[in-house]
Each structure stands twice: as C-alpha cells, then as structure tokens.
Amino acid sequence: MKWILIFLGGGLGSVCRFAISVLFKGMVSAFPLATFLSNLVAAFVIAVIFFIGNKLNNHVVWPLLAIGFCGGLSTFSAFSLETFHLLKSGQLGLAMAYVFSSFLLCLLAVWLISKLVPEGYL
C-alpha cells in the first residue's frame, strides 16, 4: 500500500511541478522562479506534514504527501527538513557542510554533464 501511495503522490507532485513551470514559462528573468516556487511549496508542505503529522494518519499522509507529492514536486523539501533537523540538534557544522556540499556538488554534477554531453544536445 505504501508503494501505491508514493506512486500516486509522486505523480501528483510531478504534474504540479510541470504546471508551475508552464505557468511561469513566459517570464523573462534570469531567476528560476518556477523552480524556486516548486522548492518553496514542497518545503512548506513537508514542514506542515511533519509538524502537524502527529495528529494525522502518518501511514497514509507521510508516504502520499511527504515522500510522494513533495518528492515529485521537489526533493528540496527533504533537503530542507534534513538541514533543519541538523540545525535543531545543534550540529551547525554538519548542517553547513551538508548545505554547501549539496549545492556545490550538485552544481558541479550539472556542469560536468553539460561538458560531457555533445554540443547541440543542450
């Protein structure tokens, strides 16, 4: 049942992500607003689920919305929650290492792939 809930939530999150990107496609800006908004909405949703989730059926809500929907919308939500937990537990150094290494290494991965992909594919 958990797998089905994740599948359904992920599909819904992915469709919402696509809808947000279509909605903001015509905007002329260097700032990636659609991605930013998707990440922000997903972070907000996962935080709401986590902090009020004790009053909900976590066997349904967490897989459907936190893992599925937020995962389909943006994995940034999980990243944000994990960073929050590190900060809350007093692990400032580890939290900063996680933030900066995630950002830098993911950016490096994208850059590396951009260099490996033949010209014309990008």
N, C-alpha and C positions, 0 to 999 in steps of 0.2 A: 504494500500500500504506500509506503514511504517513497518508493521509486516513482510511482504514478503521480503522487503529489508534487514531487520535484520536477517531473517532466511537464506537468500542466502549468505549474508556476513559472518555470523557465520559459515556456512558450509564450505565456502572457507577458513576462518581463521583456522578452526579445521583441515582441510586437510593439510594446510601449516604447522601447528604445528606438525602433525604426520610425514610429510615429513622431517622436520628438525630433529625430534627425530630419524628417520630411518637413515638419513644421518650421524649422529654422534654416532650411537649406538655402533660401534666397537671401539670407542676411549676409551683407558684405562686412566681414570683420576677421581680423587675424585671431581673435579669441574664439576658441572652440566652444561656443555657447551650448550647443546640443549635448556634447559630451559632458561638459561641466554640469548642466542641469540633470542629465541622467545620473551622474555620480552623486549629485547632491540629493536628488529624490531617493535614490537607493539607500544612501547613508541615513537619511531621515527615516525611511520605512524600517530598516533593520534596527535602528535605535528604538523606535516606537515599539516594535515587536519584542525586542529584548527587555525593555524596561517595563512594559505592561504585560508581557508574555506570561508572567506567573499567574495571571488571572484568566488566561486563555488556555485552550487545549493545545499544549505545545507539540503533541504528537501529530497534529494536523497543521497548525499555524506555522510552526518553525520550518518544516520541510516545504510547505506550499509557498509561503511568502518570503521567509528569510533566505533559504537556500535556493529555491526555485526562482521566484519572481525577482528578488534582488540580484541573484546570480545571472539571470537573463538580462536584467537591466544594466547591471554593472557590478563587477567584482570589487569595485572600490568601496562598496558598502562593508564588505567583510574586512577589507584592509583598514578601514576607519574604526570599526569596532575592535579589532585586534590591537590597533595602536592605542585606543582608549584604555583597554584593559592593561596594557603595559604601563601607561602613564599612571593609571589609578593605583596600580600595585607598587608604584614608586620606582619603576625601572626606566627612568628617564633616558639613560644612556642607550639601553636596548631599544627603546621606542624610537629615539632619534636615528639609531643605526638602521632600524627597520624602515623608517620613512625614507631616509636618504638613499639607502642601498636599493630599496624597491624602485624609487624614482629613477636613480641613475642607471641601474642595471636594466630596467625595462626600456628606458630611453636608448641605452646602448644596444639592446637587442633589436629594437626597431631600426636603429641606424645601421647595424650590421646587416640585417636582412635587406635594407634598402641598397646596400653596397653589393650584396650577393645576387640580387635579382637583376637579370639582364635589362639593359636600357629599353624603354618603351613599354614595360610591364607596369610601371608605376604611374 
